[in-house]
Amino acid sequence: MQKKTVLNPENTLVQQCYNEIKNDIIEGVLKPGQKLKVEMFKQRFSVGQSPIREALSQLLMTGLVTTEENKGFRVAKISEADVRDIYATFTIIETNALKLAIKHGDENWEATIVAEFHKLSLIENNPKEVPYELWADQNYKFHRALIAGCNSPALLEIQNILYLQFDRYCRMAYHMNPQHTSTNHDQEKKDDHKKIVDAVLKRDTKTAVDLMTYHINEPLKDVIHVLKTQKMI
């Protein structure tokens, strides 16, 4: 049965189509290499071709969608080399933004970090299992708060684009094998977050960067294992 989606009238049709397709790619509902037919989305969203084509065109800039002349749009394919490259590049961008934030961040920056960490802690210390998407959304807000003081809009924009691809691999692995990754019950993640906050607020750049590098890359082997097992790479 064709999935139907009711769009929110408060947002533009293009933005809503963009968000829905992006989320389906990130969560692995739309598979790597899958052809993205406009007709399929017209039926699902009950909209015309124009907002769908514009949304797909915008997704080209994120690296989540590719296109070939006269062959339409496809979900970007992935390989082990792609995954490793995104993790390595994302680490470079994230840690450099963090260094700059520690150097330039003010009291408002510190307060935002504390607030977002508190919200994340409420999820991570919840005795009940929390939906992955809820945890992932707050986790991103926390990480974004850490680097927000870098005073470089260009660097933040690059980080945001890379994060979409980084998050795609994380979420695909989780949805394919929830037992292999975890959310709020992962004690190591909770400990990492607390240590990173402590180092950042102390302006201990080396410790903060070392912790962040480990935090980003430690799950990589599990992500690759799951994607290989599921024959995604």
C-alpha positions in Angstrom: 0.0 0.0 0.0 1.4 3.4 -1.0 2.4 5.5 2.0 0.5 8.7 2.4 1.9 11.8 4.2 -0.1 14.7 5.3 2.0 17.9 4.9 2.0 20.7 7.4 0.4 23.8 5.9 2.6 26.0 8.1 5.6 25.2 6.0 6.2 25.6 2.2 5.4 22.6 0.1 9.0 22.5 -1.1 10.4 22.5 2.4 8.0 19.8 3.6 8.8 17.6 0.6 12.5 18.2 1.2 12.2 17.2 4.9 10.1 14.1 4.3 12.4 12.8 1.5 15.6 13.7 3.5 14.4 11.8 6.5 13.5 8.7 4.5 17.0 8.7 3.0 18.7 9.3 6.4 16.7 6.5 8.1 17.2 4.1 5.2 13.6 3.9 4.1 14.8 4.9 0.7 17.7 2.6 -0.1 21.1 3.6 -1.6 20.8 3.7 -5.4 17.0 3.7 -5.4 15.4 5.7 -8.2 13.4 8.7 -6.9 10.4 9.0 -9.1 8.4 12.1 -9.0 5.1 10.2 -9.5 5.7 8.2 -6.4 5.9 11.4 -4.3 3.1 13.1 -6.1 0.8 10.3 -4.8 2.3 10.3 -1.4 2.2 14.0 -0.8 -0.8 14.9 -3.0 1.1 17.7 -4.6 2.2 18.7 -8.1 5.6 18.0 -9.7 7.2 21.4 -9.1 7.7 21.3 -5.3 9.0 17.7 -5.5 11.5 18.5 -8.3 12.6 21.6 -6.4 13.0 19.5 -3.2 15.0 16.9 -5.0 17.2 19.6 -6.6 17.9 21.0 -3.2 18.8 17.6 -1.9 21.5 17.3 -4.5 23.5 19.9 -2.6 23.5 17.7 0.6 25.1 14.7 -1.1 22.1 12.5 -0.2 20.7 12.6 -3.8 22.5 12.2 -7.1 21.4 12.7 -10.7 22.6 11.7 -14.2 21.6 13.4 -17.4 18.3 12.1 -18.6 18.2 9.5 -15.9 16.5 11.4 -13.1 17.2 11.4 -9.4 18.5 8.6 -7.2 19.4 8.1 -3.6 23.2 8.5 -3.3 25.0 5.1 -3.2 27.4 4.4 -0.4 30.5 2.3 0.1 32.8 1.6 3.0 35.2 4.2 1.6 32.4 6.7 1.6 31.5 6.0 5.2 35.1 6.2 6.4 35.7 9.4 4.4 32.6 11.1 5.9 33.5 10.1 9.4 37.1 11.4 9.0 36.1 14.7 7.3 33.2 15.3 9.8 35.7 14.8 12.6 38.1 17.4 11.1 35.3 20.0 10.8 33.7 19.3 14.2 36.9 19.4 16.1 38.2 22.6 14.4 34.9 24.3 15.0 35.1 23.2 18.6 38.6 24.6 19.0 37.4 28.0 17.7 34.4 27.9 19.9 36.5 27.3 23.0 38.7 30.2 21.9 35.9 32.7 21.1 32.8 31.5 23.0 31.2 33.8 25.5 29.0 33.4 28.6 25.9 33.0 26.4 27.6 30.2 24.5 28.4 28.4 27.8 24.9 28.8 29.1 23.4 27.3 25.9 25.8 24.3 26.2 24.6 23.7 29.8 21.0 24.0 28.8 21.2 21.7 25.8 23.3 19.2 27.8 20.6 19.2 30.5 17.9 18.4 28.0 20.0 15.6 26.6 20.6 14.3 30.1 16.9 14.1 30.8 16.6 11.8 27.7 19.7 9.8 28.4 18.7 9.2 32.1 15.1 8.4 31.4 14.5 5.0 32.8 12.3 4.2 29.8 13.6 3.6 26.3 13.3 6.8 24.3 12.6 6.8 20.5 15.9 7.0 18.6 14.7 10.0 16.6 14.0 12.0 19.8 17.4 11.2 21.2 19.2 11.9 17.9 17.5 15.3 17.5 18.5 16.5 20.9 22.0 15.0 20.5 22.4 17.1 17.4 21.3 20.2 19.2 23.8 19.5 22.0 26.7 19.0 19.5 25.6 22.1 17.6 25.6 24.2 20.8 29.2 23.1 21.5 30.5 24.5 18.3 28.1 27.5 17.9 30.6 29.9 19.4 33.2 29.3 16.6 32.2 32.6 15.0 32.3 31.1 11.5 28.9 30.7 9.7 30.7 29.1 6.8 32.2 26.4 9.0 28.8 25.8 10.7 27.2 25.4 7.3 29.8 22.8 6.1 29.3 21.0 9.4 25.5 20.9 8.9 25.8 19.4 5.4 28.4 16.8 6.4 26.2 15.9 9.4 23.3 14.9 7.1 25.6 12.3 5.5 27.1 11.3 8.9 23.7 10.9 10.4 22.5 8.9 7.5 25.0 6.1 8.2 24.3 6.2 12.0 20.5 6.0 11.5 20.6 3.4 8.8 22.8 1.2 11.1 20.4 1.7 14.0 17.2 1.0 12.2 18.7 -2.1 10.6 20.1 -3.5 13.9 18.8 -1.6 17.0 20.6 -4.1 19.3 24.0 -3.1 17.8 23.5 0.6 18.7 21.7 2.2 21.5 20.2 5.5 22.6 19.5 6.7 26.1 20.7 3.5 27.8 24.2 3.7 26.5 26.3 4.6 29.5 29.4 5.3 27.5 27.6 7.9 25.4 26.4 9.6 28.6 29.9 9.6 30.1 31.3 11.0 26.9 28.9 13.9 26.9 29.6 14.8 30.5 33.4 14.7 30.0 33.2 16.8 26.8 31.1 19.5 28.6 33.5 19.6 31.5 36.5 20.0 29.3 34.9 22.6 27.1 33.7 24.7 30.1 37.2 24.5 31.5 38.5 25.7 28.1 40.7 22.6 28.0 41.0 22.5 24.2 43.3 19.4 23.9 41.2 17.2 26.2 37.9 18.4 24.5 39.2 17.6 21.0 40.6 14.2 22.1 37.3 13.3 23.7 35.2 14.5 20.7 37.5 12.6 18.2 36.9 9.4 20.2 33.2 10.1 20.6 32.6 10.5 16.9 34.7 7.6 15.7 34.3 4.9 18.4 30.9 3.7 16.8 32.4 3.6 13.3 33.3 -0.1 13.4 29.8 -1.1 14.5 28.2 1.1 11.8 30.4 -0.5 9.1 29.7 -4.0 10.5 25.9 -3.5 10.3 25.9 -1.9 6.9 28.1 -4.8 5.6 25.9 -7.4 7.2 22.8 -5.8 5.6 24.7 -5.7 2.3 24.4 -1.9 2.1 28.1 -1.6 1.4 
